Amino acid sequence: MRQVLRRVPERFLPGTRGLIGLRARLRTGDEIAYLATFAFAATIMAILVLLVFELYRSSGPTLHRFGLSFLTGRTWDPVAGEFGALPFLWGTVVTSALTLLLAVPVGLSAAIFLSEMAPPRISNALTFLIELLAAVPSVIYGLIGIFALVPFMRNVAQPALASAFGYLPIFQGPNYGVGVLTAGVILAIMVLPYIISVSREALLAVPRDQREAALALGATRWEATWRAVTPFARLGIVGSVFLALARALGETMAVTMVIGNNPKISASLFAPGYTIAAAIANEFSEATSDLHLSALIELGLVLFLLTMAINAAARLMVLATARKGTQQ
Amino acid sequence: MRTILACVLVTGVALLSGCAGSGGGKTESQVVALNGAGATFPAPIYSKWFDEYHKSHTGIQFNYQPIGSGGGIRQLLAGTVDFGASDQPMTDEQLSGAHAKVLHFPTVLGAVVPTYNIPDVSQELSFTPEALAGIMLGTIKKWNAPEIAKANPGVKLPASEIVVVHRSDGSGTTFVWTDYLSKVSPAWKSKAGAGNSINWPVGLGGKGNDGVAGLVKQTPNSIGYVELVYAIQNNMNYGRVRNASGAFVKAGLDSVTAAAASAAASIPADFRVSITNAPGAGAWPISSFTWLLVPQNIPDAAKRQAITGFLEWMLGPGQQMTQALSYAPLPDSVVAQEKQAIARIQ
């Protein structure tokens, strides 16, 4: 595999016959390729830096006025000009955590089934269908959420949870159907295709030897899958979770349609909540005062930093486990 | 190598910006193009008007982007559009921050109605202002509370918890609704106040009129508010509200125009006025103007003539088209007042 990869470009390298009229110092196409790819890579970096700078600059009024208390404040009152982002931060973190809690076990199991256990024909057909799910626009998920999931949560799921685990504070309080839990469920459904399809690819890329070696040592098929194949594909699986997390953190439309949009911090998962992305999308177009606009832009900055912090933490975690692991 | 690459990049950028430049703005020299942006609520009637006006005045082309009142005001102040549109008048602060003077022209009337879903009640409900404010504040918690029951004799109200539904997106609808509540309830004024987005004491947020309507339809024992136009077009039930003169009124295009007419005497010269809680006997109390925002000084003579010509037309034939789209037309007294104000555009 590696040899092939190395050889393919070589066939194209020395020739550059088709390129006429280039200056003499342009000996090979390497230089062009280097500069062009460098330019594009640099553009991405420049966009990132510009984005952060612009967010920082435009959130000047609230940064100056509230400082760090913007992160700890619990009141969001555009009329009185008081802005605290904690309820939005809370909502974003809780919904994303719920999403992963629900989606990772299901997604990973499905990926293992598709790559290791299902007959190839069924596996390919199912994978095709699952990948179709990833292309459904989020507003459609939101509509499904409102018309199918919300009544189900209100009439079936939440009463059942309340009667079974009602002693836990997270399953107490009024049951509206819309709320943090419903948002977590709809997000979990939305990110499942990412987890399944990327994890499946990672599992399929595990060399046959790995499986065969485990089986030869007397492992059962499940033991071989769980102890030899899955750890080998760990990086790809973690990557799929990152992708899912990124989508959950930034998802706007479907979340705002089912979360209840109320910036309050509540212990109950049945209670309405609010996420950063939903708040920005909801209030941006009609934010008339400078302070309100600045507060929304600072929310964007906070979301960016939150995403960066979570990604960094997850990456560190991967590094730590990779060092402990033996396969990589 | 570097220079070639630079050349390529520069040409690319130039091409791109060239394309972007020719995409919008002035096209041919004879056509006067006017760009506007702002409120979404009047967007259907505005696009109808601009379309009709263009048919009779082919040399004038209006482009209107319904991006929201806040965005409209912002773009007007930044000078990126020729006119703005807003569901709430600009504040003194915004006007003093503007480089040029801005005039307000009311175009049509909008109204907001309370809509509810109580599974056991089929009759039309009536609300006192105190009851509405109490429900929205969360101090009235159950449907059979005496404040609600008193206004609805003969209706068997359930003892269930009221679920309040409000707009989650910033909206002129919310402004009109909360502006009304602030006028009728001192408690609301001090705890929540009036605005496009506010700090709601209780309730669930739905995005847009459809979001609120969807949540109300889905949630038993809920109450929310939507635009009258939306309620009419979707055949929704909405309640009566007691107005300032003590009558329980049903919202409709007539009662909305009546609200503006009864407030006409106290309309200031700059038209920046809230007509919620209007005094007339037949007035729907939760009504509001929506405004076009036009700079007072328009140096380009062609554009100035186009705008003044359109405003004249809008106040005449334009008003005839409003009811077909479920907008309440301006009362004659306001039309007369506005016609004089057009002369201020120079």
Interface residues (C-beta under 8 A of the other chain):
Chain A: R23 R25 L26 E31 I32 L35 A36 A39 T75 W76 D77 P78 V79 A80 E82 I146 F147 V150 P151 R154 P174 Y176 G177 V178 T256 M257 G260 N261 N262 P272 Y274 A278 A281 N282 E283 F284 S285 E286 A287 T288 H292 L293
Chain B: M1 R2 I4 L5 L9 I67 G68 S69 G70 G71 I73 R74 Q88 T91 Q94 E161 V163 S168 D169 G170 S171 G172 A192 G193 A194 G195 N196 S197 I198 N199 W200 G203 L204 G205 G206 K207 G211 G214 L215 Q218 T219
